[in-house]
Amino acid sequence: MKEAPARSLVLDCQALSLLLGNERRMVARVEAARRAGVIVLVSVLTVVEAAHGKTDLARMNWVLSRLQLEPVSQADSMTAVQLLRNAGGLHGHKYAIDALVAALALRSPAPVLVLTSDRDDWSKLCGDRIVVKDV
């Protein structure tokens, strides 16, 4: 059975970092998604996680202007707590951002595709409720 086309694309830290670094394949993936009408989402937490001392802030602002930035809500925090519990009691100290971004993915229009370098974390948190692709 063929996988349904994504309606939402969520970028994790590594995916956003590659996009900010103008990595050719990531730029092409995001642009193809946008052309296909897929919503490209980034959590405000992912922005902070991806930033570092050498981040080109002008490029970051331009890239972010072309994406849908999503805030973190109280409901997201409670969803994240439940995801951590359901994943075998993962600790928020280590998995907080991943769990909050997973909450964003789960409230996004389905089917949801997540681009990540942490496939195992996403599988633990979301199971088969989202599609995970490696960056």
Backbone as CSV, one residue per row, in Angstrom:
resi,resn,N_x,N_y,N_z,CA_x,CA_y,CA_z,C_x,C_y,C_z
1,MET,0.832,-1.178,0.000,0.000,0.000,0.000,0.878,1.243,0.000
2,LYS,0.566,2.192,-0.860,1.370,3.397,-0.991,1.066,4.370,0.148
3,GLU,2.126,5.001,0.651,2.022,5.978,1.725,1.311,7.227,1.206
4,ALA,0.367,7.759,1.994,-0.346,8.978,1.598,0.623,10.150,1.594
5,PRO,0.420,11.098,0.677,1.309,12.261,0.675,1.136,13.062,1.957
6,ALA,2.223,13.623,2.424,2.194,14.404,3.667,1.400,15.691,3.478
7,ARG,0.705,16.087,4.528,0.061,17.400,4.572,0.891,18.360,5.400
8,SER,1.713,17.792,6.314,2.576,18.594,7.177,3.969,17.998,7.182
9,LEU,4.960,18.874,7.163,6.360,18.481,7.255,6.938,19.192,8.463
10,VAL,7.451,18.426,9.430,8.036,18.990,10.636,9.542,18.784,10.575
11,LEU,10.276,19.861,10.809,11.739,19.800,10.803,12.243,19.728,12.235
12,ASP,13.122,18.769,12.514,13.758,18.742,13.823,15.033,19.586,13.759
13,CYS,15.807,19.566,14.811,17.001,20.425,14.899,17.987,20.180,13.765
14,GLN,18.293,18.919,13.498,19.273,18.625,12.437,18.760,19.061,11.078
15,ALA,17.475,18.826,10.812,16.900,19.235,9.528,16.958,20.750,9.378
16,LEU,16.594,21.477,10.432,16.658,22.936,10.371,18.100,23.411,10.234
17,SER,19.017,22.779,10.947,20.433,23.155,10.840,20.939,22.990,9.410
18,LEU,20.558,21.892,8.775,20.959,21.680,7.378,20.352,22.744,6.473
19,LEU,19.108,23.095,6.722,18.455,24.125,5.922,19.142,25.471,6.124
20,LEU,19.460,25.796,7.362,20.159,27.055,7.650,21.543,27.082,7.017
21,GLY,22.173,25.908,6.949,23.492,25.797,6.322,23.425,25.720,4.807
22,ASN,22.212,25.858,4.250,22.004,25.858,2.803,22.428,24.543,2.153
23,GLU,22.245,23.428,2.898,22.576,22.121,2.368,21.619,21.803,1.220
24,ARG,22.169,21.504,0.084,21.431,21.386,-1.169,20.236,20.441,-1.090
25,ARG,20.426,19.234,-0.568,19.327,18.255,-0.513,18.197,18.718,0.400
26,MET,18.552,19.324,1.532,17.511,19.778,2.458,16.737,20.947,1.864
27,VAL,17.432,21.863,1.236,16.759,22.990,0.579,15.785,22.454,-0.473
28,ALA,16.231,21.484,-1.271,15.378,20.914,-2.317,14.160,20.207,-1.719
29,ARG,14.345,19.465,-0.633,13.221,18.764,0.010,12.169,19.747,0.517
30,VAL,12.636,20.802,1.170,11.702,21.781,1.742,10.988,22.540,0.623
31,GLU,11.718,22.922,-0.405,11.085,23.648,-1.517,10.077,22.767,-2.248
32,ALA,10.400,21.494,-2.433,9.457,20.578,-3.084,8.188,20.440,-2.239
33,ALA,8.349,20.358,-0.943,7.184,20.265,-0.049,6.337,21.525,-0.155
34,ARG,6.974,22.667,-0.120,6.234,23.929,-0.208,5.478,24.029,-1.529
35,ARG,6.125,23.659,-2.632,5.468,23.701,-3.945,4.272,22.763,-4.004
36,ALA,4.338,21.660,-3.258,3.248,20.683,-3.238,2.133,21.077,-2.266
37,GLY,2.291,22.226,-1.622,1.260,22.697,-0.701,1.341,22.106,0.692
38,VAL,2.459,21.478,1.001,2.664,20.899,2.325,3.076,22.017,3.282
39,ILE,2.476,22.029,4.461,2.832,23.013,5.489,4.170,22.586,6.082
40,VAL,5.164,23.478,6.072,6.476,23.174,6.649,6.551,23.873,8.001
41,LEU,6.626,23.060,9.057,6.531,23.543,10.427,7.849,23.407,11.176
42,VAL,8.099,24.413,12.026,9.255,24.382,12.909,8.808,24.919,14.263
43,SER,9.150,24.204,15.303,8.862,24.677,16.645,9.810,25.816,17.002
44,VAL,9.314,26.777,17.778,10.185,27.855,18.242,11.331,27.285,19.070
45,LEU,11.121,26.147,19.708,12.193,25.510,20.475,13.290,24.983,19.562
46,THR,12.904,24.484,18.397,13.877,23.971,17.437,14.779,25.094,16.933
47,VAL,14.217,26.284,16.790,15.013,27.439,16.356,16.132,27.687,17.357
48,VAL,15.788,27.695,18.631,16.786,27.939,19.683,17.798,26.799,19.715
49,GLU,17.318,25.582,19.579,18.199,24.411,19.612,19.193,24.417,18.448
50,ALA,18.771,24.886,17.285,19.628,24.870,16.095,20.616,26.035,16.052
51,ALA,20.333,27.093,16.789,21.198,28.287,16.749,22.500,28.043,17.511
52,HIS,23.541,28.657,17.021,24.845,28.614,17.694,25.586,29.906,17.379
53,GLY,26.769,30.065,17.925,27.516,31.317,17.793,27.816,31.738,16.370
54,LYS,27.883,30.791,15.452,28.213,31.127,14.062,26.984,31.147,13.143
55,THR,25.780,31.059,13.728,24.572,31.083,12.917,24.437,32.436,12.235
56,ASP,24.224,32.408,10.943,23.997,33.628,10.170,22.553,34.073,10.446
57,LEU,22.410,35.111,11.276,21.071,35.526,11.704,20.233,36.076,10.563
58,ALA,20.857,36.719,9.593,20.092,37.208,8.438,19.526,36.028,7.653
59,ARG,20.343,35.008,7.438,19.852,33.808,6.742,18.777,33.123,7.574
60,MET,18.997,33.023,8.886,18.005,32.396,9.742,16.665,33.118,9.624
61,ASN,16.670,34.422,9.691,15.427,35.183,9.574,14.758,34.950,8.227
62,TRP,15.538,34.900,7.157,14.969,34.670,5.832,14.369,33.267,5.745
63,VAL,15.118,32.251,6.191,14.631,30.871,6.149,13.350,30.747,6.969
64,LEU,13.357,31.298,8.171,12.189,31.179,9.045,10.970,31.907,8.477
65,SER,11.214,32.957,7.703,10.087,33.688,7.110,9.343,32.832,6.084
66,ARG,9.977,31.772,5.615,9.380,30.901,4.604,8.777,29.630,5.208
67,LEU,8.847,29.526,6.527,8.323,28.366,7.241,7.224,28.812,8.195
68,GLN,6.501,27.863,8.739,5.487,28.193,9.739,6.068,27.883,11.109
69,LEU,6.372,28.938,11.876,6.890,28.774,13.230,5.733,28.522,14.179
70,GLU,5.898,27.535,15.035,4.842,27.151,15.951,5.272,27.363,17.397
71,PRO,4.416,28.042,18.173,4.705,28.219,19.601,4.457,26.919,20.362
72,VAL,4.865,26.911,21.608,4.607,25.785,22.498,3.496,26.213,23.450
73,SER,2.471,25.393,23.530,1.331,25.716,24.390,1.345,24.847,25.645
74,GLN,0.467,25.198,26.570,0.307,24.373,27.760,-0.169,22.978,27.369
75,ALA,-1.072,22.908,26.402,-1.545,21.601,25.930,-0.392,20.779,25.358
76,ASP,0.523,21.432,24.635,1.694,20.727,24.109,2.527,20.155,25.255
77,SER,2.690,20.919,26.316,3.517,20.443,27.432,2.894,19.211,28.073
78,MET,1.579,19.199,28.209,0.915,18.032,28.803,0.950,16.833,27.851
79,THR,0.826,17.086,26.548,0.969,16.002,25.575,2.378,15.430,25.649
80,ALA,3.379,16.300,25.751,4.773,15.857,25.827,5.005,15.001,27.065
81,VAL,4.441,15.399,28.193,4.574,14.608,29.422,4.002,13.202,29.202
82,GLN,2.839,13.132,28.572,2.218,11.831,28.317,3.040,11.006,27.330
83,LEU,3.588,11.662,26.306,4.434,10.940,25.345,5.657,10.344,26.040
84,LEU,6.267,11.110,26.935,7.436,10.624,27.674,7.058,9.419,28.539
85,ARG,5.918,9.507,29.191,5.459,8.386,30.036,5.190,7.148,29.187
86,ASN,4.499,7.350,28.067,4.150,6.220,27.204,5.367,5.580,26.557
87,ALA,6.447,6.326,26.452,7.671,5.829,25.820,8.558,5.093,26.820
88,GLY,7.978,4.664,27.906,8.766,3.908,28.882,9.373,4.787,29.948
89,GLY,8.773,5.939,30.172,9.255,6.811,31.241,10.511,7.581,30.897
90,LEU,10.644,7.972,29.624,11.790,8.810,29.256,11.772,10.073,30.102
91,HIS,12.938,10.581,30.447,13.037,11.749,31.317,13.020,13.042,30.509
92,GLY,12.223,13.985,30.959,12.118,15.277,30.295,13.428,16.030,30.228
93,HIS,14.327,15.782,31.180,15.605,16.502,31.168,16.365,16.239,29.868
94,LYS,16.311,15.027,29.388,17.031,14.671,28.161,16.156,14.816,26.917
95,TYR,14.857,14.536,27.035,13.989,14.433,25.865,12.941,15.539,25.767
96,ALA,13.082,16.602,26.551,12.042,17.638,26.600,11.747,18.242,25.229
97,ILE,12.771,18.696,24.533,12.528,19.353,23.250,11.956,18.368,22.243
98,ASP,12.516,17.172,22.178,11.977,16.164,21.249,10.507,15.893,21.555
99,ALA,10.155,15.767,22.827,8.766,15.473,23.193,7.843,16.632,22.840
100,LEU,8.295,17.856,23.034,7.468,19.016,22.695,7.307,19.160,21.183
101,VAL,8.352,18.881,20.433,8.239,18.929,18.974,7.357,17.774,18.489
102,ALA,7.427,16.637,19.162,6.528,15.523,18.827,5.079,15.921,19.071
103,ALA,4.817,16.661,20.149,3.461,17.145,20.411,2.994,18.050,19.275
104,LEU,3.887,18.895,18.770,3.572,19.746,17.611,3.222,18.865,16.412
105,ALA,4.027,17.856,16.158,3.779,16.979,15.011,2.414,16.303,15.133
106,LEU,2.081,15.872,16.324,0.823,15.148,16.512,-0.404,16.044,16.401
107,ARG,-0.237,17.347,16.592,-1.385,18.258,16.435,-1.437,18.902,15.053
108,SER,-0.513,18.545,14.197,-0.453,19.088,12.841,-1.355,18.282,11.909
109,PRO,-1.774,18.902,10.783,-2.616,18.158,9.832,-1.910,16.890,9.334
110,ALA,-2.598,15.770,9.464,-2.038,14.474,9.072,-2.332,14.207,7.593
111,PRO,-1.528,13.369,6.974,-0.353,12.694,7.502,0.823,13.663,7.696
112,VAL,1.611,13.361,8.725,2.748,14.197,9.101,4.038,13.454,8.792
113,LEU,4.955,14.161,8.156,6.295,13.655,7.882,7.268,14.460,8.728
114,VAL,8.148,13.778,9.451,9.173,14.433,10.266,10.528,14.107,9.670
115,LEU,11.321,15.141,9.437,12.704,14.957,8.985,13.600,15.093,10.204
116,THR,14.369,14.053,10.498,15.135,14.001,11.740,16.411,13.183,11.579
117,SER,17.322,13.384,12.497,18.494,12.524,12.601,18.339,11.579,13.794
118,ASP,17.215,11.688,14.518,16.956,10.887,15.721,15.748,9.977,15.533
119,ARG,15.791,9.143,14.530,14.666,8.258,14.209,14.211,7.459,15.436
120,ASP,15.138,6.958,16.209,14.794,6.124,17.365,13.983,6.910,18.394
121,ASP,14.376,8.154,18.670,13.634,8.983,19.631,12.205,9.192,19.158
122,TRP,12.038,9.501,17.887,10.708,9.764,17.339,9.857,8.502,17.351
123,SER,10.455,7.366,17.083,9.707,6.110,17.129,9.216,5.830,18.546
124,LYS,10.062,6.088,19.529,9.666,5.891,20.924,8.520,6.822,21.306
125,LEU,8.595,8.060,20.855,7.615,9.060,21.273,6.294,8.956,20.517
126,CYS,6.345,8.693,19.227,5.130,8.769,18.397,4.690,7.444,17.797
127,GLY,5.517,6.445,17.867,5.156,5.172,17.261,4.886,5.342,15.785
128,ASP,3.766,4.801,15.311,3.451,4.861,13.887,2.448,5.965,13.552
129,ARG,2.267,6.935,14.463,1.306,8.018,14.205,1.847,9.079,13.264
130,ILE,3.152,9.024,12.995,3.787,9.941,12.040,4.725,9.133,11.167
131,VAL,5.158,9.727,10.061,6.156,9.119,9.195,7.475,9.816,9.482
132,VAL,8.510,9.042,9.708,9.826,9.581,10.034,10.775,9.271,8.898
133,LYS,11.484,10.299,8.444,12.503,10.133,7.403,13.820,10.701,7.925
134,ASP,14.891,10.021,7.595,16.219,10.497,7.983,16.639,11.684,7.133
135,VAL,17.399,12.579,7.752,17.959,13.699,7.003,19.304,13.303,6.456
